[in-house]
Amino acid sequence: MSIITSRLAAAPISWGVCEVPGWGHQLEADRVLSEMTAIGITATEFGPAGFLPEEAAARAEVLRRHNLQAIGGFFPIVLHDAAKDPLKAVSAELDAYQAAGASIMVLAAETGVAGYDQRHELDADGWHLFGRNLDTIVKAAADQGIQAVVHPHVGTMIETTSDVNRVLNDTGANLCLDTGHLLIGGTDPGQLVRDYASRIGHTHLKDVRKAVAERVQKGEISYTDGVKTGMYVPLGQGDARISDIVLHLLEAGYGGWFTMEQDTILEAAPEGEGPVRDVRQSVAFLRTLEAGLTT
């Protein structure tokens, strides 16, 4: 029984495709999606705005052409600014999700500053507005059959363990378990699963070199420089204890997707295979893990 690989998905960030200005060379969608299919992946997140067509039907058609199921994806949005209405932006995106058959919206609480190299904190009023907006969006998404989850992420409003706990305690939103960003923010993802398994609505599986992640956490280097330094590695080759985390999720009855993410920055168009080589290694790791569970 395919208890992992039947729910295995990829994300364009593993090919260096990112919403941050100046992140690096951006590969075209046809190459990325074709390489996903070639290594046996059948589902993907959408990627950043502009990677796929904005218009809902056109976006769905691109994925159909590559035989890929849309599961939703990363959606950065400001939730703490009284001058902005996040529901308006979310509503337009939800239409595209419905057209493509996607079911997960991964909300990243943007700071309002481009990139992820600065830390920001909310005051009491900001937290109140944040929580109210978040719960409104979760309900609006649920009304259309889509689960909106919060993505703890370096350089956003939800980064530290304290931030994560406030989301869990003060809102009804579920989390995206991003093993890399949680570790950098000071949260043990394995412990989070053990304590709050029922609040995990989605996963981003990242493996991390702990020594580099600690330098980012301490502010010695920026998040971007951490990625450039090779902070993220194929699953099973770092210090995130991915096997244990996946086992904890399965034991807790987690029924969602396992999305592989290895944040990557390309300096130029890759020679040879490029990023797909690392993604293939992550797929092989999860297939080996699954084989060990089913024999």
Backbone as JSON, one array per atom type, in Angstrom:
{
  "sequence": "MSIITSRLAAAPISWGVCEVPGWGHQLEADRVLSEMTAIGITATEFGPAGFLPEEAAARAEVLRRHNLQAIGGFFPIVLHDAAKDPLKAVSAELDAYQAAGASIMVLAAETGVAGYDQRHELDADGWHLFGRNLDTIVKAAADQGIQAVVHPHVGTMIETTSDVNRVLNDTGANLCLDTGHLLIGGTDPGQLVRDYASRIGHTHLKDVRKAVAERVQKGEISYTDGVKTGMYVPLGQGDARISDIVLHLLEAGYGGWFTMEQDTILEAAPEGEGPVRDVRQSVAFLRTLEAGLTT",
  "N": [[0.85, -1.2, 0.0], [0.59, 2.21, -0.86], [1.48, 4.31, 1.27], [2.84, 6.66, 1.56], [3.96, 7.56, -0.96], [1.7, 7.78, -2.58], [0.71, 10.14, -1.8], [2.54, 12.04, -2.4], [4.11, 15.04, -3.24], [5.53, 17.7, -5.24], [7.35, 20.86, -5.28], [7.81, 24.0, -6.88], [9.9, 25.57, -5.79], [11.97, 23.89, -5.23], [13.27, 23.76, -7.58], [14.38, 26.21, -7.69], [12.56, 28.22, -8.18], [11.03, 31.09, -7.2], [9.24, 33.6, -5.3], [10.61, 35.81, -4.39], [12.12, 38.88, -5.18], [15.01, 38.99, -7.27], [15.95, 36.52, -6.47], [17.24, 34.54, -7.93], [18.22, 32.71, -10.93], [15.39, 31.95, -12.85], [13.69, 29.15, -13.74], [11.76, 28.01, -16.56], [8.27, 27.16, -16.57], [7.47, 24.9, -18.12], [9.77, 23.29, -18.27], [10.27, 22.69, -15.55], [7.87, 21.4, -14.72], [7.78, 19.27, -16.52], [10.04, 17.85, -15.73], [9.29, 17.11, -13.16], [7.24, 15.25, -13.75], [8.74, 13.35, -15.15], [10.26, 12.07, -13.2], [8.44, 10.66, -11.84], [6.61, 12.02, -10.24], [3.35, 13.03, -9.36], [1.85, 15.13, -8.46], [1.68, 18.61, -7.6], [2.59, 21.74, -6.02], [1.48, 25.11, -6.72], [3.46, 27.1, -7.07], [5.11, 30.38, -7.25], [3.4, 33.55, -7.93], [2.98, 34.19, -11.35], [4.52, 32.09, -12.24], [2.87, 30.03, -13.15], [-0.04, 30.41, -15.31], [-2.12, 33.22, -14.5], [-4.88, 33.29, -14.86], [-7.63, 31.27, -14.05], [-8.66, 28.92, -15.48], [-6.71, 28.57, -17.45], [-4.46, 28.06, -15.92], [-5.15, 25.63, -14.75], [-5.23, 24.07, -17.08], [-2.54, 23.99, -17.95], [-1.38, 22.36, -15.97], [-2.86, 20.02, -16.31], [-1.95, 19.3, -18.84], [0.57, 18.42, -18.26], [0.05, 16.22, -16.8], [-0.27, 16.49, -14.03], [-1.47, 16.71, -10.74], [-3.03, 19.39, -9.12], [-2.34, 20.65, -5.96], [-2.57, 22.94, -4.56], [-0.97, 25.58, -2.78], [1.79, 27.77, -1.82], [1.06, 30.89, -0.5], [1.75, 34.07, -0.12], [0.74, 36.68, 2.07], [-0.37, 39.76, 3.51], [-1.51, 40.07, 6.73], [-1.88, 41.7, 8.89], [-2.3, 44.38, 8.61], [-4.27, 47.15, 8.83], [-5.0, 48.71, 6.7], [-5.21, 47.12, 4.53], [-7.07, 44.67, 2.72], [-7.1, 41.46, 3.13], [-8.82, 39.4, 2.4], [-9.9, 39.98, -0.08], [-7.79, 39.55, -1.92], [-7.33, 36.85, -1.46], [-9.76, 35.69, -2.2], [-9.83, 35.89, -5.0], [-7.75, 34.14, -5.66], [-8.72, 31.75, -4.68], [-10.64, 31.07, -6.57], [-9.07, 30.17, -8.69], [-7.95, 27.96, -7.48], [-10.19, 26.29, -7.18], [-10.83, 25.81, -9.87], [-8.66, 24.29, -10.67], [-8.84, 22.13, -9.06], [-7.55, 22.13, -6.62], [-6.75, 21.85, -3.11], [-5.49, 22.88, -0.85], [-4.48, 25.81, 0.71], [-1.65, 27.52, 1.39], [-0.84, 29.69, 3.66], [1.38, 32.35, 4.01], [2.45, 34.63, 6.34], [3.03, 37.56, 5.36], [5.39, 40.23, 5.89], [5.32, 42.68, 4.71], [7.6, 43.65, 3.72], [9.89, 43.01, 1.16], [11.27, 39.78, 0.62], [13.0, 37.51, 2.94], [14.74, 38.16, 4.97], [14.58, 39.73, 7.21], [13.49, 40.24, 10.56], [10.33, 40.61, 12.07], [7.98, 41.84, 14.49], [4.75, 41.53, 15.99], [2.57, 43.83, 17.62], [0.13, 43.98, 20.35], [-2.3, 44.91, 19.22], [-1.82, 44.38, 16.55], [-1.63, 41.58, 16.57], [-4.25, 40.93, 17.27], [-5.72, 41.84, 15.03], [-4.49, 40.31, 13.07], [-5.21, 37.67, 13.87], [-8.02, 37.83, 13.61], [-8.33, 38.35, 10.85], [-7.12, 36.04, 9.85], [-8.78, 33.91, 10.78], [-11.1, 34.61, 9.41], [-10.33, 34.2, 6.75], [-9.73, 31.47, 6.77], [-12.3, 30.42, 7.17], [-13.63, 31.39, 4.86], [-12.22, 30.03, 2.86], [-12.79, 27.38, 3.58], [-15.5, 27.32, 3.06], [-15.46, 27.01, 0.37], [-14.49, 24.52, 0.08], [-11.79, 24.29, 0.55], [-8.8, 24.0, 2.39], [-7.26, 26.34, 4.37], [-4.08, 26.88, 5.59], [-1.58, 27.83, 8.01], [1.69, 28.89, 7.45], [4.5, 28.61, 9.22], [7.39, 30.55, 8.9], [10.62, 31.65, 8.16], [11.4, 35.08, 8.47], [8.81, 36.02, 8.27], [5.67, 37.0, 9.79], [5.05, 34.88, 11.39], [7.21, 33.06, 12.86], [8.85, 32.28, 15.13], [8.84, 29.97, 17.96], [7.12, 31.01, 19.88], [5.44, 32.56, 18.24], [4.24, 30.53, 16.71], [2.87, 29.16, 18.73], [0.99, 31.08, 19.45], [-0.64, 31.19, 17.2], [-1.72, 28.61, 17.35], [-3.04, 28.72, 19.82], [-4.68, 31.0, 19.78], [-6.17, 31.12, 17.46], [-8.25, 29.37, 15.06], [-6.9, 28.12, 13.08], [-5.19, 25.62, 11.15], [-1.84, 24.23, 10.78], [0.88, 24.44, 8.41], [3.27, 22.07, 8.39], [6.36, 22.83, 8.16], [9.35, 21.52, 8.04], [11.93, 22.59, 7.88], [11.78, 25.48, 8.18], [10.54, 25.62, 10.67], [12.51, 24.49, 12.35], [14.6, 26.37, 12.05], [13.37, 28.56, 13.17], [13.32, 27.81, 15.8], [11.64, 25.81, 16.71], [10.91, 22.44, 17.44], [10.09, 20.24, 15.02], [9.27, 17.56, 15.19], [8.41, 17.31, 17.84], [6.32, 19.11, 17.76], [4.52, 17.75, 16.1], [3.96, 15.58, 17.76], [2.68, 16.88, 19.86], [0.62, 18.37, 18.7], [-0.77, 17.0, 16.64], [-3.32, 16.91, 15.49], [-3.63, 19.42, 14.48], [-2.09, 19.71, 12.27], [-2.22, 20.42, 9.0], [-0.99, 20.23, 6.56], [2.12, 19.43, 4.9], [5.51, 20.49, 4.49], [8.28, 19.0, 3.58], [11.49, 19.41, 4.45], [14.99, 18.91, 4.48], [17.75, 19.69, 6.56], [20.89, 21.24, 7.05], [22.12, 21.41, 10.13], [24.13, 23.02, 11.28], [24.38, 25.2, 9.54], [21.77, 26.18, 9.61], [21.61, 27.02, 12.27], [23.29, 29.22, 12.24], [21.79, 30.99, 10.69], [19.58, 31.25, 12.39], [20.76, 32.56, 14.57], [21.33, 34.96, 13.47], [23.73, 35.37, 12.22], [24.17, 34.97, 9.54], [22.18, 35.79, 6.66], [18.88, 34.55, 5.75], [18.74, 34.11, 2.98], [21.47, 33.89, 2.32], [22.0, 31.61, 3.78], [20.58, 29.68, 2.3], [22.04, 29.83, -0.08], [24.41, 28.83, 0.85], [23.97, 26.19, 1.08], [22.15, 25.19, 2.94], [19.86, 23.63, 2.8], [19.26, 20.24, 1.96], [18.98, 17.12, 0.07], [16.26, 14.98, 1.1], [16.8, 13.05, 4.01], [19.51, 13.42, 4.11], [20.31, 15.34, 5.85], [19.95, 16.99, 9.06], [17.39, 16.95, 10.09], [15.85, 14.81, 10.87], [13.95, 13.45, 9.26], [12.77, 10.94, 8.73], [11.76, 10.14, 11.25], [9.88, 12.16, 11.71], [8.03, 11.8, 9.6], [7.12, 9.25, 10.3], [5.95, 9.8, 12.81], [3.84, 11.43, 11.94], [2.33, 9.64, 10.36], [1.64, 7.72, 12.3], [-0.01, 9.27, 13.85], [-2.19, 9.49, 12.29], [-2.22, 11.26, 10.16], [-3.52, 12.55, 7.15], [-2.84, 14.03, 4.95], [-0.92, 15.71, 2.32], [2.49, 14.96, 1.43], [4.79, 17.14, 0.84], [7.68, 17.69, -0.92], [10.32, 19.88, -0.35], [13.1, 21.71, -1.25], [14.66, 24.38, -0.76], [16.22, 26.36, -3.16], [18.74, 28.19, -4.86], [19.51, 29.36, -7.99], [22.29, 30.36, -9.76], [22.59, 30.71, -12.45], [21.32, 29.48, -15.61], [21.06, 26.03, -15.28], [23.67, 23.64, -15.89], [23.73, 20.43, -17.36], [21.87, 18.05, -15.42], [20.85, 19.63, -13.28], [18.67, 21.01, -10.73], [16.84, 18.87, -10.51], [18.14, 16.54, -9.93], [18.65, 16.46, -7.14], [16.01, 16.43, -6.22], [15.17, 13.98, -7.18], [16.66, 12.31, -5.53], [15.45, 12.82, -3.08], [12.89, 11.78, -3.54], [13.56, 9.08, -3.86], [14.47, 8.51, -1.28], [12.1, 8.74, 0.26], [10.59, 6.72, -0.9], [12.1, 4.49, -0.21], [11.82, 4.62, 2.56], [9.08, 4.19, 2.78], [8.93, 1.59, 1.73], [10.16, 0.15, 3.74], [8.25, 0.32, 5.7], [6.14, -1.16, 4.81], [6.84, -3.77, 4.44]],
  "CA": [[0.0, 0.0, 0.0], [1.4, 3.43, -0.98], [1.05, 5.2, 2.35], [3.55, 7.93, 1.41], [4.13, 8.02, -2.33], [0.43, 8.16, -3.18], [0.43, 11.51, -1.35], [3.8, 12.74, -2.57], [4.02, 16.19, -4.14], [6.72, 18.53, -5.4], [7.13, 22.3, -5.25], [8.77, 24.65, -7.78], [11.06, 26.15, -5.1], [13.08, 22.93, -5.32], [13.95, 24.1, -8.84], [14.85, 27.59, -7.6], [11.51, 29.15, -8.59], [10.66, 31.75, -5.95], [8.58, 34.9, -5.42], [11.46, 36.89, -3.88], [12.86, 39.56, -6.25], [16.44, 38.79, -7.26], [16.28, 35.25, -5.83], [18.16, 33.78, -8.78], [17.7, 32.35, -12.25], [14.08, 31.33, -12.76], [13.43, 28.21, -14.82], [10.42, 28.07, -17.13], [7.35, 26.17, -16.02], [7.44, 23.65, -18.89], [10.9, 22.44, -17.88], [10.08, 22.22, -14.17], [6.76, 20.45, -14.66], [8.18, 18.07, -17.27], [10.99, 17.09, -14.91], [8.5, 16.48, -12.1], [6.58, 14.07, -14.31], [9.74, 12.37, -15.58], [10.77, 11.29, -12.06], [7.34, 9.93, -11.24], [5.76, 12.84, -9.37], [2.03, 13.21, -9.98], [1.15, 16.27, -7.86], [2.57, 19.74, -7.34], [2.07, 23.04, -5.61], [1.42, 26.03, -7.86], [4.6, 27.99, -7.24], [4.8, 31.79, -7.06], [2.65, 34.27, -8.95], [3.72, 34.36, -12.59], [5.1, 30.82, -12.7], [1.76, 29.48, -13.94], [-0.96, 31.48, -15.7], [-2.96, 33.78, -13.44], [-6.27, 32.95, -15.12], [-7.88, 29.97, -13.42], [-8.78, 27.81, -16.43], [-5.42, 28.4, -18.12], [-3.57, 27.43, -14.95], [-5.54, 24.23, -14.67], [-4.9, 23.4, -18.33], [-1.1, 23.72, -17.96], [-1.13, 21.21, -15.12], [-3.43, 18.84, -16.98], [-1.08, 18.95, -19.96], [1.74, 17.72, -17.71], [-0.45, 15.1, -15.99], [0.01, 16.78, -12.63], [-2.58, 17.15, -9.91], [-2.77, 20.61, -8.34], [-2.76, 20.51, -4.57], [-2.62, 24.27, -3.94], [0.4, 26.06, -2.66], [2.29, 28.85, -0.98], [0.4, 32.15, -0.86], [2.13, 35.13, 0.81], [-0.29, 37.71, 2.22], [-0.29, 40.58, 4.71], [-2.71, 39.84, 7.54], [-1.84, 42.52, 10.11], [-2.35, 45.79, 8.22], [-5.68, 47.57, 8.75], [-5.23, 49.39, 5.43], [-5.3, 46.12, 3.46], [-8.12, 43.67, 2.87], [-6.53, 40.21, 2.59], [-9.84, 38.51, 1.86], [-10.08, 40.28, -1.5], [-6.75, 38.85, -2.68], [-7.53, 35.41, -1.28], [-10.95, 35.27, -2.94], [-9.46, 35.7, -6.41], [-6.92, 32.95, -5.76], [-9.56, 30.58, -4.43], [-11.28, 30.7, -7.83], [-8.1, 29.37, -9.44], [-7.83, 26.68, -6.78], [-11.35, 25.47, -7.52], [-10.74, 25.41, -11.27], [-7.61, 23.29, -10.81], [-9.08, 21.02, -8.15], [-6.62, 22.2, -5.49], [-7.46, 21.77, -1.83], [-4.71, 23.43, 0.26], [-3.88, 27.14, 0.56], [-0.6, 27.64, 2.41], [-0.72, 31.13, 3.9], [2.57, 32.89, 4.66], [2.08, 35.95, 6.87], [4.01, 38.53, 4.89], [5.68, 41.39, 6.73], [5.18, 43.91, 3.94], [8.94, 43.92, 3.21], [10.27, 41.93, 0.24], [12.3, 38.87, 1.07], [12.84, 36.83, 4.23], [15.98, 38.37, 5.71], [14.35, 40.62, 8.35], [12.55, 39.74, 11.57], [9.34, 41.6, 12.5], [7.13, 41.37, 15.57], [3.45, 42.17, 16.09], [2.11, 44.27, 18.94], [-1.14, 43.37, 20.73], [-3.33, 45.25, 18.23], [-1.49, 43.66, 15.33], [-2.02, 40.18, 16.75], [-5.7, 40.84, 17.25], [-6.15, 41.97, 13.65], [-3.97, 39.13, 12.39], [-6.05, 36.53, 14.2], [-9.35, 38.01, 13.04], [-8.23, 38.14, 9.4], [-6.8, 34.64, 9.58], [-9.97, 33.1, 10.96], [-12.02, 34.94, 8.32], [-9.85, 33.54, 5.53], [-9.91, 30.02, 6.95], [-13.72, 30.12, 6.95], [-13.95, 31.63, 3.45], [-11.65, 28.92, 2.09], [-13.54, 26.16, 3.91], [-16.78, 27.41, 2.39], [-15.25, 26.56, -1.01], [-13.9, 23.19, 0.11], [-10.33, 24.42, 0.56], [-8.24, 24.2, 3.71], [-6.19, 27.34, 4.48], [-3.19, 26.59, 6.71], [-0.56, 28.85, 8.26], [3.05, 28.4, 7.21], [5.61, 29.25, 9.94], [8.4, 30.78, 7.86], [11.62, 32.65, 8.5], [11.2, 36.39, 7.85], [7.4, 36.39, 8.22], [5.13, 37.31, 11.1], [4.99, 33.64, 12.15], [8.55, 32.5, 12.71], [9.38, 31.67, 16.34], [7.95, 29.06, 18.7], [6.07, 31.84, 20.47], [4.5, 32.89, 17.17], [3.49, 29.31, 16.39], [1.95, 28.88, 19.83], [-0.12, 32.04, 19.42], [-1.56, 30.73, 16.16], [-2.41, 27.43, 17.86], [-3.86, 29.03, 20.99], [-5.57, 32.14, 19.6], [-6.94, 31.03, 16.22], [-8.68, 28.02, 14.72], [-6.19, 27.69, 11.87], [-4.21, 24.55, 11.18], [-0.49, 24.62, 10.37], [1.72, 23.7, 7.48], [4.47, 21.61, 9.09], [7.56, 22.99, 7.35], [10.38, 21.05, 8.95], [13.09, 23.47, 7.84], [11.51, 26.79, 8.77], [10.29, 25.44, 12.1], [13.79, 24.31, 13.03], [15.33, 27.64, 12.07], [12.66, 29.43, 14.09], [13.48, 27.34, 17.17], [10.62, 24.82, 17.06], [11.19, 21.05, 17.08], [8.91, 19.79, 14.27], [8.83, 16.27, 15.7], [7.65, 17.56, 19.06], [5.08, 19.77, 17.35], [3.61, 16.69, 15.65], [3.53, 14.8, 18.91], [1.79, 17.67, 20.72], [-0.5, 19.01, 17.98], [-0.97, 16.27, 15.39], [-4.62, 17.22, 14.9], [-3.58, 20.77, 13.9], [-1.22, 19.69, 11.09], [-3.07, 20.27, 7.84], [-0.19, 20.09, 5.34], [3.54, 19.35, 5.23], [6.64, 20.78, 3.59], [9.42, 18.24, 4.1], [12.82, 19.94, 4.11], [16.08, 18.47, 5.34], [18.52, 20.88, 6.89], [22.19, 21.16, 7.74], [21.88, 22.11, 11.39], [25.16, 24.03, 11.53], [24.05, 26.4, 8.76], [20.5, 26.69, 10.13], [21.87, 27.73, 13.52], [23.87, 30.53, 11.9], [20.66, 31.83, 10.29], [18.79, 31.51, 13.59], [21.49, 33.5, 15.41], [21.52, 36.22, 12.75], [25.09, 35.49, 11.72], [24.01, 35.1, 8.1], [20.78, 35.93, 6.28], [18.23, 33.35, 5.24], [19.16, 33.94, 1.59], [22.84, 33.37, 2.3], [21.92, 30.24, 4.24], [20.19, 28.85, 1.16], [23.19, 29.8, -1.0], [25.48, 28.04, 1.48], [23.6, 24.78, 1.05], [21.46, 24.83, 4.18], [18.91, 22.56, 2.5], [19.84, 19.1, 1.25], [17.95, 16.11, -0.2], [15.7, 14.33, 2.29], [17.6, 11.97, 4.55], [20.93, 13.75, 4.1], [20.56, 16.42, 6.8], [19.8, 16.78, 10.49], [16.0, 17.22, 10.49], [15.21, 13.56, 11.31], [12.75, 13.36, 8.43], [12.11, 9.64, 8.9], [11.0, 10.16, 12.5], [8.75, 13.07, 11.55], [7.04, 11.14, 8.76], [6.53, 8.16, 11.09], [5.05, 10.42, 13.79], [2.64, 11.87, 11.23], [1.54, 8.46, 9.99], [1.09, 7.12, 13.53], [-1.07, 10.16, 14.35], [-3.31, 9.45, 11.36], [-2.17, 12.35, 9.18], [-4.03, 12.11, 5.86], [-2.57, 15.04, 3.93], [0.16, 15.57, 1.37], [3.9, 15.09, 1.8], [5.4, 17.96, -0.2], [9.13, 17.83, -0.8], [10.83, 21.21, -0.66], [14.52, 21.98, -0.98], [14.87, 25.74, -1.27], [17.41, 26.37, -4.01], [19.01, 29.41, -5.62], [20.32, 29.11, -9.17], [23.01, 31.56, -10.22], [22.38, 30.79, -13.9], [20.69, 28.27, -16.14], [21.92, 24.9, -14.87], [24.25, 22.73, -16.87], [23.42, 19.06, -16.99], [20.55, 17.79, -14.84], [20.37, 20.73, -12.46], [18.01, 20.71, -9.45], [16.05, 17.63, -10.49], [18.97, 15.47, -9.35], [18.39, 16.41, -5.7], [14.62, 16.03, -6.0], [15.11, 12.53, -7.4], [17.19, 11.66, -4.33], [14.42, 12.91, -2.04], [11.85, 10.81, -3.89], [14.09, 7.75, -3.56], [14.51, 8.37, 0.18], [10.75, 8.48, 0.76], [10.16, 5.4, -1.38], [12.78, 3.51, 0.63], [11.16, 4.67, 3.87], [7.78, 3.54, 2.62], [9.13, 0.15, 1.55], [10.46, -0.41, 5.04], [7.04, 0.29, 6.52], [5.12, -2.03, 4.23], [7.34, -5.13, 4.29]],
  "C": [[0.88, 1.25, 0.0], [0.97, 4.45, 0.06], [1.75, 6.54, 2.32], [3.51, 8.4, -0.03], [2.83, 8.34, -3.04], [0.04, 9.58, -2.8], [1.68, 12.38, -1.46], [3.66, 13.85, -3.61], [5.35, 16.94, -4.18], [6.33, 20.0, -5.3], [8.19, 22.99, -6.1], [9.99, 25.26, -7.09], [12.24, 25.19, -5.12], [13.86, 23.08, -6.62], [14.42, 25.56, -8.84], [13.82, 28.63, -7.99], [10.9, 29.78, -7.34], [10.1, 33.14, -6.22], [9.47, 36.07, -5.02], [12.22, 37.55, -5.03], [14.36, 39.3, -6.13], [16.89, 37.46, -6.67], [17.32, 34.46, -6.63], [17.53, 33.49, -10.12], [16.4, 31.57, -12.09], [13.83, 30.44, -13.98], [11.98, 28.33, -15.3], [9.57, 26.91, -16.62], [7.39, 24.85, -16.79], [8.59, 22.73, -18.51], [10.67, 21.85, -16.49], [9.0, 21.14, -14.11], [7.08, 19.16, -15.4], [9.13, 17.21, -16.45], [10.29, 16.45, -13.72], [7.89, 15.17, -12.6], [7.58, 12.97, -14.63], [10.27, 11.53, -14.43], [9.63, 10.67, -11.25], [6.48, 10.7, -10.28], [4.45, 13.11, -10.09], [1.25, 14.39, -9.41], [2.15, 17.37, -7.54], [1.83, 20.91, -6.71], [2.22, 24.0, -6.78], [2.72, 26.78, -8.12], [4.17, 29.43, -7.14], [3.99, 32.39, -8.19], [3.53, 34.48, -10.17], [4.35, 33.09, -13.11], [4.11, 30.08, -13.58], [0.82, 30.61, -14.32], [-1.82, 31.95, -14.53], [-4.41, 33.33, -13.61], [-6.53, 31.49, -14.75], [-7.89, 28.81, -14.41], [-7.45, 27.52, -17.12], [-4.42, 27.71, -17.19], [-3.87, 25.94, -14.84], [-5.13, 23.45, -15.91], [-3.4, 23.07, -18.41], [-0.78, 22.47, -17.13], [-1.69, 19.93, -15.72], [-2.52, 18.35, -18.11], [0.15, 18.16, -19.49], [1.34, 16.56, -16.8], [-0.12, 15.26, -14.51], [-1.26, 17.25, -11.92], [-2.17, 18.4, -9.14], [-3.22, 20.38, -6.91], [-2.91, 21.86, -3.87], [-1.22, 24.82, -3.84], [0.57, 27.26, -1.76], [1.69, 30.17, -1.44], [0.75, 33.22, 0.18], [1.07, 36.22, 0.86], [-0.1, 38.47, 3.53], [-1.61, 40.46, 5.47], [-2.83, 40.79, 8.72], [-1.98, 44.01, 9.84], [-3.81, 46.21, 8.01], [-6.01, 48.24, 7.42], [-5.4, 48.41, 4.27], [-6.38, 45.1, 3.77], [-7.61, 42.35, 2.28], [-7.56, 39.3, 1.97], [-10.05, 38.74, 0.37], [-9.07, 39.52, -2.35], [-6.95, 37.34, -2.62], [-8.7, 34.92, -2.13], [-10.64, 35.01, -4.4], [-8.64, 34.42, -6.6], [-7.74, 31.68, -5.54], [-10.29, 30.12, -5.68], [-10.36, 29.81, -8.67], [-7.91, 28.0, -8.8], [-8.98, 25.76, -7.17], [-11.26, 24.96, -8.96], [-9.73, 24.28, -11.47], [-7.82, 22.08, -9.9], [-8.15, 20.99, -6.97], [-7.38, 22.31, -4.18], [-6.74, 22.41, -0.66], [-4.16, 24.8, -0.1], [-2.92, 27.36, 1.72], [-0.3, 29.12, 2.6], [0.6, 31.46, 4.61], [2.27, 34.33, 5.06], [3.17, 36.97, 6.53], [4.19, 39.7, 5.87], [5.34, 42.7, 6.03], [6.51, 44.35, 3.34], [9.35, 42.74, 2.34], [11.37, 41.07, 0.84], [12.07, 38.36, 2.49], [14.07, 37.02, 5.12], [15.82, 39.31, 6.9], [13.31, 40.01, 9.27], [11.64, 40.88, 12.0], [8.5, 40.99, 13.62], [5.84, 42.17, 15.61], [3.19, 42.65, 17.51], [0.73, 43.66, 19.2], [-2.23, 43.66, 19.7], [-3.08, 44.49, 16.92], [-1.87, 42.2, 15.41], [-3.53, 40.0, 16.69], [-6.23, 40.89, 15.82], [-5.71, 40.75, 12.83], [-4.89, 37.93, 12.61], [-7.44, 36.62, 13.58], [-9.33, 37.77, 11.52], [-7.98, 36.68, 9.07], [-8.04, 33.76, 9.71], [-11.01, 33.36, 9.87], [-11.63, 34.22, 7.03], [-10.02, 32.04, 5.62], [-11.36, 29.63, 6.67], [-14.09, 30.29, 5.48], [-13.42, 30.51, 2.57], [-12.45, 27.64, 2.32], [-14.89, 26.15, 3.21], [-16.69, 26.97, 0.93], [-14.54, 25.2, -1.07], [-12.39, 23.17, 0.12], [-9.86, 24.67, 1.99], [-7.11, 25.23, 3.65], [-5.39, 27.04, 5.74], [-2.14, 27.67, 6.82], [0.82, 28.21, 8.16], [4.04, 29.18, 8.09], [6.81, 29.35, 9.0], [9.34, 31.88, 8.33], [11.31, 33.96, 7.77], [9.76, 36.75, 7.62], [6.93, 36.68, 9.64], [5.01, 36.06, 11.99], [6.3, 32.9, 11.93], [8.98, 31.7, 13.93], [8.38, 30.71, 16.96], [6.82, 29.83, 19.35], [5.01, 32.21, 19.45], [3.61, 31.69, 16.85], [2.46, 29.01, 17.47], [0.77, 29.84, 19.84], [-1.13, 31.66, 18.34], [-2.39, 29.55, 16.68], [-3.41, 27.78, 18.96], [-4.95, 30.07, 20.71], [-6.41, 32.1, 18.34], [-7.37, 29.57, 16.02], [-7.95, 27.43, 13.54], [-5.3, 26.49, 12.14], [-2.89, 25.04, 10.6], [-0.02, 23.82, 9.17], [3.0, 23.36, 8.24], [5.64, 21.7, 8.12], [8.76, 22.69, 8.24], [11.6, 21.97, 8.99], [12.85, 24.79, 8.54], [11.21, 26.69, 10.26], [11.6, 25.3, 12.86], [14.57, 25.61, 13.13], [14.69, 28.61, 13.06], [12.71, 28.97, 15.54], [12.48, 26.3, 17.62], [11.05, 23.43, 16.58], [9.98, 20.5, 16.33], [8.38, 18.44, 14.74], [7.99, 16.42, 16.95], [6.32, 18.23, 18.74], [4.06, 18.74, 16.86], [3.08, 15.9, 16.83], [2.5, 15.55, 19.76], [0.53, 18.14, 20.01], [-0.79, 18.32, 16.65], [-2.27, 16.66, 14.71], [-4.65, 18.59, 14.24], [-2.62, 20.84, 12.71], [-2.08, 19.41, 9.86], [-2.32, 20.0, 6.55], [1.26, 19.96, 5.78], [4.4, 19.88, 4.09], [7.84, 20.07, 4.21], [10.71, 18.82, 3.55], [13.84, 19.27, 5.03], [17.12, 19.58, 5.4], [19.88, 20.51, 7.46], [22.1, 22.04, 8.98], [22.88, 23.23, 11.62], [24.86, 25.32, 10.78], [22.76, 27.02, 9.29], [20.71, 27.48, 11.42], [22.49, 29.1, 13.27], [22.78, 31.5, 11.44], [19.85, 32.22, 11.52], [19.44, 32.57, 14.47], [21.7, 34.85, 14.74], [22.92, 36.42, 12.22], [25.11, 35.62, 10.2], [22.52, 35.23, 7.81], [20.21, 34.61, 5.82], [18.69, 33.06, 3.81], [20.56, 33.36, 1.5], [22.89, 31.95, 2.83], [21.56, 29.29, 3.12], [21.36, 28.71, 0.19], [24.3, 28.91, -0.47], [25.16, 26.56, 1.5], [22.95, 24.32, 2.33], [20.5, 23.67, 3.97], [19.56, 21.5, 1.63], [18.73, 18.1, 0.95], [17.51, 15.41, 1.08], [16.56, 13.13, 2.7], [19.08, 12.27, 4.64], [21.29, 14.87, 5.07], [20.27, 16.0, 8.22], [18.37, 16.94, 10.99], [15.25, 15.99, 10.96], [13.87, 13.36, 10.58], [12.02, 12.03, 8.63], [11.23, 9.63, 10.14], [9.74, 11.02, 12.36], [7.65, 12.43, 10.71], [6.35, 10.01, 9.53], [5.57, 8.71, 12.14], [3.74, 10.84, 13.13], [1.74, 10.69, 10.89], [0.89, 7.83, 11.21], [-0.07, 7.95, 14.08], [-2.28, 10.2, 13.42], [-3.36, 10.59, 10.37], [-2.58, 11.84, 7.8], [-3.74, 13.06, 4.73], [-1.39, 14.7, 3.04], [1.53, 15.63, 2.05], [4.59, 15.84, 0.66], [6.88, 18.12, 0.05], [9.54, 19.24, -1.2], [12.32, 21.28, -0.29], [14.82, 23.35, -1.58], [16.23, 25.84, -1.95], [17.53, 27.72, -4.7], [19.95, 29.06, -6.77], [20.99, 30.4, -9.61], [22.81, 31.78, -11.72], [21.65, 29.53, -14.34], [21.59, 27.08, -15.86], [22.46, 24.13, -16.06], [23.96, 21.31, -16.41], [22.03, 18.95, -16.38], [20.02, 18.98, -14.05], [19.62, 20.23, -11.23], [17.27, 19.39, -9.4], [16.83, 16.47, -9.88], [18.7, 15.33, -7.85], [16.96, 15.97, -5.41], [14.48, 14.52, -6.18], [15.63, 11.78, -6.18], [16.18, 11.72, -3.19], [13.29, 11.93, -2.28], [12.32, 9.4, -3.52], [14.12, 7.5, -2.06], [13.12, 8.02, 0.72], [10.23, 7.13, 0.3], [10.83, 4.29, -0.56], [12.15, 3.45, 2.01], [9.84, 3.94, 3.82], [7.93, 2.03, 2.48], [9.42, -0.53, 2.88], [9.25, -0.52, 5.94], [6.04, -0.75, 6.05], [5.6, -3.47, 4.02], [7.15, -5.92, 5.58]]
}
